[in-house]
Amino acid sequence: MFTLSSAARCFAPLALLALAPSAERLEFAPPTNAVTSMTYEVRGNLSLGDFSVTIDGQDLSAQVPIEDFAAELAMTMSVSDRFLEVRGGRPVRFERTYSDSKSRFAMAEQKDEASDLFEVDGETILFEWSKSQDAYVLSFKDGEGRMEALEALGADLHLRSLLPEGEVEVGAKWELEPTALVPALMLGMEVRPLTDTLDSGAVAEEFDDALNPLLEDILASFRARCELVGVRDLEGRRCAEVKLTLDAEGELDGRTAILEALGGELELEGIEVQVDAAELKLVLGGEGKLLWDLDTDVAHSFALDAKLELSGELSASATDSEGIAHDVEAMAELFAELAWKMN
């Protein structure tokens, strides 16, 4: 006999299934020849906090106008990508057209503005993934252009490095490797190309070996966590909302870096340098939101706001070729508010 209780037993599993959270796959998988247009913005405010410098016992802090170190910076870049081949969550072959890029920097009475930051505005660049080189090979689509300009271009502007592996449900959390943050914050650049750029002459050669270990130590202090907070309709698209929490707190010893960067050149001039302390403390915190289009399998938009505090102390001495010694004691605090946006 079919009763109300028997009906409940029949339909209970279906009801539980309907109430169960559905899993979503956040993946980069646009169809062949799909085109996306993106504009990236990076903005920041910098200010100097406590500052002191003493040379040979004489306090020279008052001679440094702290208020003149307040600065504002802004950078924007607009591109459009046509995906010729996507495989395994990676665009293995795509064309990127750079339409407009510009920057602005203001500090005290100094104001600098620049355009065509990478000297490729108006150009279309072909990105092809090389498995043997484990990197993208870049070329001008029309075959003509200054190849050196391509060295500074990052590939992953699609925020793929923030995505989880496999399917996830609302409420799922995942940790990001520190190196996964670099493409999201550095216009698509990865750690190795970033250090390659330093090695290529953007920074004096004698600083390369000193800076790279410090960059690695700074990255190692980063912690980033993502959480799928929901799925919602946005402009007729199903979008997954991912919350990004970023924090870092660490102390770096810069004595070796300073000696490697300056020691060799100063020794040639007969100057002996001793660095007793060179400590850098870093505190970073931020929150952001990634909206991932589940219908087109590309990023819809991204925003991140962060605050950075840097403090450093230096204690060093130098003896010149005539045997005269000089002592330096210094400390400084730097505060920054930074914002990233992509839409």
N, C-alpha and C positions, 0 to 999 in steps of 0.2 A: 504494500500500500504506500503510495507516494504522499508523504506528509511534509509539513513545513520544516520539521527537523531534518528529514532526509534531504530536502532541497538545500538546506543550509550546509549539510555535510558535502554535498556535491559541488556547490559553488564557492565554498570557503577557500579552496586552493586557488581558484581564479581571482578571488578578491585579494588574497595575499600577494599574488603575482602582480596585480595591477598597482598595489600600494608599494611594492618593492622599488627601491631607487634604480633608475635605468643607468646603465653605463654608457659613457660617451668616449669616443676616440678622437683626441685632439691630434691631428696629423697634418703635415704639410703635403698636400696632394692636389694641386690645381690641375685642371685638364690641359692637354697640349694646346699651345698657342693662346692660352689665357693671358690677359694683360691686367696688371695691377698698377695703380699709381699711388705713390706715397710721398708725404712731406714729413721731414724730421726736423725737430727743433730742440736745441740745447740752450738753456739759459742759466745764468748764475750770478750771484752776488758774493764778493769776497771782501773781508775786512780783517784788519790786524788788531789783535787784542793786546795783552801785556807784551812789552818789549823792553829789553835791556841789553846793553853791550858795554863791556869794560875792557880797555886796553891798557896794559901796564898799570893797573890800579886806578885809571882815570875813567870815570863814568861818562860815557858819551851818549847816553840814551836820549837826553833832551835835544840833541842835534838832529834826531830823526823825527820828522813830522808824521806821526802815526796816521792822522786823518787823511794824508795824501795817498795812503795805500788802499783805501776803499775803491773797489773796482766793480764794474758790471760787464758781463760778456753775453753775447747771444750769437747763435749760429743756426742757419736753416739750410736745408738741402731738399730738393724735389727731384724725384726720379720716377720712371715707369719701367716695369719689367715685362718682357714677353717670354713665357716659359716654353722652350722648344722641346725639352725632354726632362721629365721628373722620374726619379727611380729611388725607391727605398727611403722616401721622405726627404730626398735631396734633389734640388734642381741641378742636374748634371750638365745642362746646357741651356743658357738663357741669354737674352739680350737686354741690356740696361741702357736706357736713354737718360742722360743727365740734362735736366732742363734749366735749373737755376740753383745757385748756391751763393751765400753771402754771410758775412760775419761783421760783428761790431764789438769793439772793446773800448771802454772808457775808464780812465783812472786819473783823478785830479783834473788837470787841464788838458790831459792827453786824450784824444779821441781818434781812434783808427777804425776805418771801414774798408772792407775788401769784398770783392765779388769773384766768381769763378774760382772757388777755393782750391779745386784740384786740377784746374786748367783743362777740364773736359766738358764744360757746359756746352750743350748743343751737339755733343757727340754721342754715338751709340757704341757701347762696348760689349763685346762677346765674351761671356764667361763659360769656360769649359772645364769640367772636373777631370783631373788627371789622377787616376788611381796609383800610378807608379810614383808620382811626386807627392801624393796625399795633399793636394792643393789645387786651387783653380789656376788655369792658364788664361790670361787676359790678352785680348787683341782688339784693335779698332775694326769695326764692322766693315768700313770702306777700305781698310788696309792701309790708311794713312793716318799718322799722328805721332806725337812725341811719346815714345814708349816709357820714358822715365816717369811720366805723369801717372801711369797705371800702377806703379809700385805702392802708392799710398791709398789705393781703393780697397775697401772691404767688400766682401761678397754677401755675408748673411745679414741683410737688412730685413729679413722676413721673420726674425725673432724665433726661429726654429729651436734655438738652444734653450728656450724656456719651457718647452713642451715635455709632458710626461711620457713614459714608455707604456704602450698598451692602452687598454681601456681603463677609465677612472669614473667613479661615481661622485656625485655632489658630496662635498665634505672631505674628499681624498686630499692628502697632502704629500708633497714630494720635495726632496732636497735637491739643490742644484750644485754642481761642481763649481768652485770659484771661477775656473776658466770659462764656464758657460756664460758668465755675466759680461765678459769682455765684448762679444759681438753686440749685445743689446745696448751697451753704454758707449761703445767706441765706433759707431757708424759701421757695424758689420765686421770690423777687424777682429782677428783671432790673436791669441797670445804669440804664436810664432811669427806671423807677418808683422805684428806690432814690434817685436824685438828686432826683426829683420830691418824694419824701417829705421830703428835707432842705429843699427850696424851700417846702414847704407850712407850715413853721413849727415842725417838730420841732427845728430848730436856728435860733438867732437869725438874722434876715435878713442882718445884716452879715457873717456867717461863710459864707454860701452860695457866693459867688463865690470865696472863698479855699479852701474845702474841696473843691469839685468837681474842680479841676485836680489836687489832691493825690491824690484817690481814683483819678483816671485814671492818674496816674503809678504809684501802688501796683499797680493792676491790670496795667499794662504790664510790670511786673517779674515777674509770675507765669508759671511754665511748668508745664504739666500734660501728662503722657503716659499713654496707655492702652494696654494689651496684652491681647488675648484669650488667656488662659493655658489654657483648656480648657472642655469641656462635660461636665457630670456630672448624674447623677440625684439629685434632692433632694426627698424627700417625695413621690416618684412623679412629679415634674416634671423635664423636661429644662431645665437652667439653664446659661447661659453665664457663665463666671467671668471678670470683667474686672479686671485690676490697674490701679490708679491711682497714679501717682507725681507728687507735687507738690513744687515747689521755687521759691523766689524769693530773690533777693539784689539789693539795689539801694540807692542813696543818693538822698535827696530833699533839695532845697534849699527850706526853708520860709520864707525871708526875705520873699518877696513875699506869701505867705499871711498871715504875721503882720502885716505893714504894712497889708494890705487889711482884715484883720479888726479891728485895733485902732487903726490910724492915724487914721482919720476922727473917731472919737469922742474920742480923746485930744487931737487938734488943737483941737476945740471947747472943751476945758478948758484950752487954752494949753500943752499938753505936747508937746514935740517928741521924737520917737522915732527912734533910729537902730539898725538891726539889722545888725551886722557879720557874724554867722554864725548860722545856724539849720539844722543838719544833722541829718537823721534817717536812720539805717541800719537796714535790715530784712533779716533772714535767716529763711527759712521752709523747713521740710522736712517731708514727710509721706507716708504710704502708706495706701492704702485698697483696698477690694474691693467691686465691684458684682456682684451676682448677678441676671441678667436671665432671666426666665421665658420660654423659647422656645415654650411651649405656649399661654400666654395673652397673650404680647407686652406684658407690663408688668414693672416692676421687682419682684423678689422681696425683696431686702434690700440694704442699703448700710452700710458702715462706713469711717470715715477717722480716723486719729490723726495729729496734727501737732504740731510744736514751733515756737514763734515766739520770736525774739529781736529786740528793738527797743533801739536806743541813740540818744541824742540829745545834741547840744551846742548851747548858746545863748550868744551873746556880744552884749550890747545895752547901749545907754545911753539915758537919758531926761533931758531938760532941762525943768524945770517953768517956770511962768509968771514966776517970780522969777529965772530964770537959773541956778538951782542944778542941777548935773548929778549924776546917779547912774549907776553902772556895775553891770551884772549879768553874772556868769559862772556857768553851770550845766551839769551833765551828769547823765544818768540812764540806767540800763539796766532794761529790763523783760523778764521771761521768762514765757512762757505755754505750757502744755500743753493742747491742745484736742482734743476728740473729738466726732465726729458719728455718729449711728446712725439708720437707718430700717429698720423691719421691719413 
